[in-house]
Structure formats: structure tokens, C-alpha cells
């Protein structure tokens, strides 16, 4: 099955209608282009109740569409079977990269169901996602990287037995601080891709460095009893990764970045440098004439 772009909106409306049929208290959604127009269709039972009817909104995007309510958002990704990727028409169908990305998401979900169903792994991943939200230095870590990191920290040990949650949480920060996701590191190999593809290579060098030095700072804070702050139990802690803090008389200074992004050269400057540097053959000829 190949989905034309126009069919994505129609599918989204059909899903909303199906949800409305199952629960009449849910609101419908209309779509016009990329704007969303929520509509409320309360049933007789909801008219008599004090609570307002739920409102569903549907919004299309480049990957598929989203259905949202006041409590949650569900993202629907559109893809097709691999043999159909060769039959795509760029002017008619979704972009091939979008479909390939959705296929990868399916592989990730299957892998997680088969390998990461252990309760400690699931809880740790939720904690890591919360950590990513509260500390900007961890923003480059994708959900797939966090899934693999959580599984690695809990299960990858000599005994092959799941570690306790507190130990695995500390281990995550320690291995990130040690440079697990830095250039040249073995990192974590993507189990859903062919070859030895390291998952952290999707990040830029600057992002890899940022993840590392943020983790280094948090490890030092954790070592001096700042776990409540790191876990978000004592308010906002995002400043800890960039400002000095004191823990039981010990001053923790944030780690500094080690990678400096080289300045971008303009096209004119590159041409001038190429003109100034003589070719190897010209240098040899000039040396021969001097002799």
C-alpha cells in the first residue's frame, strides 16, 4: 500500500471518526491544510454531567499525523513495506526518508518488546527521559539512544543479571561522563541496523561533547549527595550543569567543553587559499631552475 499525501489527512479523519464511534463523548476534528479546528460533539450523558466533553484535534505533518486531547498526544507514522520504496513517486507520495524512518521506528519497537521488557529497564528509561527534559545538555539524546542506554546500563554486566535501579542510574551517568558517546568510542551498536552502526554518530561532535561534560558535572554532584536535586525533587536543577554549586562544603565546578567548532570559511577565502598554495609539480620545477 502506497499512501498519497492527500490520503494522510483522510486517514486521520477516519481514525478520529472511529474513536468518536467507540466513545461518543470524544470530540471530532476537522482538518484544513495544516491547521486544526477542534469540534465538540457531546453525547446526552455528557450534557448532564458537570465535566466538559473531551476534544480531539488532528494535525497532519511531514511524517503522518497527530491526534491530541487535553491529556495526551498520539503520533501516527506512515510507512510501507520495503519493496514498495522503489515504486515511490516524489510528487505523489511521502518522502522516502520519512517512510524509512518510520520503518526504523517499527524495528525499534519490536526490539524493545523482545529485549527491554524488564521492569528495571523501563523505569530507568523513564528516569532518563525526565533527565533529558530537565537538563539541556542531554537534549541531543534521542528516544532510541535512551532506550539502548537504559538497556545497556541494566543488563550489560559480567553476571548478565539486571542491576538495581539506583546502581544502573548512577552507571548511566558514569559511562556518559567517561565518554561512551564521544568520537572514537565503541559506543553502543544499533541492533536494528546492518553493519556496526554506532547510535551516537547521529549527534554532531559538539553535541557529543555537550552530553559528556554535562554528565561529568552531574556525576560529581551525585557523589556528594545531590541526588534529590538531580532527580528533580527539589525544584529546577538545570543551572547545576553550568554554574558552581556547593555540597556539604565541597564546591563542584561544571566541566568545560573540550570541542571548539572551527569557524566556517567563506567561498572566497577558500579560493584564495587554493591560489596561494602552489601545486607540488610547480614547487619541484622552481627548485630545479634554482639549481
C-alpha positions, 0 to 999 in steps of 0.5 A, a space after each residue: 500500500 502506497 499512501 498519497 499525501 492527500 490520503 494522510 489527512 483522510 486517514 486521520 479523519 477516519 481514525 478520529 471518526 472511529 474513536 468518536 464511534 467507540 466513545 461518543 463523548 470524544 470530540 471530532 476534528 476537522 482538518 484544513 491544510 495544516 491547521 486544526 479546528 477542534 469540534 465538540 460533539 457531546 453525547 446526552 450523558 455528557 450534557 448532564 454531567 458537570 465535566 466538559 466533553 473531551 476534544 480531539 484535534 488532528 494535525 497532519 505533518 511531514 511524517 503522518 499525523 497527530 491526534 491530541 486531547 487535553 491529556 495526551 498526544 498520539 503520533 501516527 507514522 506512515 510507512 510501507 513495506 520495503 519493496 514498495 520504496 522503489 515504486 515511490 513517486 516524489 510528487 505523489 507520495 511521502 518522502 522516502 526518508 520519512 517512510 524509512 524512518 518510520 520503518 526504523 521506528 517499527 524495528 525499534 519497537 519490536 526490539 524493545 518488546 523482545 529485549 527491554 521488557 524488564 521492569 528495571 529497564 523501563 523505569 530507568 528509561 523513564 528516569 532518563 527521559 525526565 533527565 533529558 527534559 530537565 537538563 539541556 545538555 542531554 537534549 541531543 539524546 534521542 528516544 532510541 539512544 535512551 532506550 539502548 542506554 537504559 538497556 545497556 546500563 541494566 543488563 550489560 554486566 559480567 553476571 548478565 543479571 539486571 542491576 538495581 535501579 539506583 546502581 544502573 542510574 548512577 552507571 548511566 551517568 558514569 559511562 556518559 561522563 567517561 565518554 561512551 558517546 564521544 568520537 572514537 568510542 565503541 559506543 553502543 551498536 544499533 541492533 536494528 541496523 546492518 553493519 556496526 552502526 554506532 547510535 551516537 554518530 547521529 549527534 554532531 561532535 559538539 553535541 557529543 561533547 555537550 552530553 559528556 561534560 554535562 554528565 561529568 558535572 552531574 556525576 560529581 554532584 551525585 557523589 556528594 549527595 545531590 541526588 534529590 536535586 538531580 532527580 528533580 525533587 527539589 525544584 529546577 536543577 538545570 543551572 547545576 550543569 553550568 554554574 558552581 554549586 556547593 555540597 556539604 562544603 565541597 564546591 563542584 565546578 561544571 566541566 568545560 567543553 573540550 570541542 571548539 567548532 572551527 569557524 566556517 570559511 567563506 567561498 572566497 577565502 577558500 579560493 584564495 587559499 587554493 591560489 596561494 598554495 602552489 601545486 607540488 609539480 610547480 614547487 619541484 620545477 622552481 627548485 630545479 631552475 634554482 639549481 
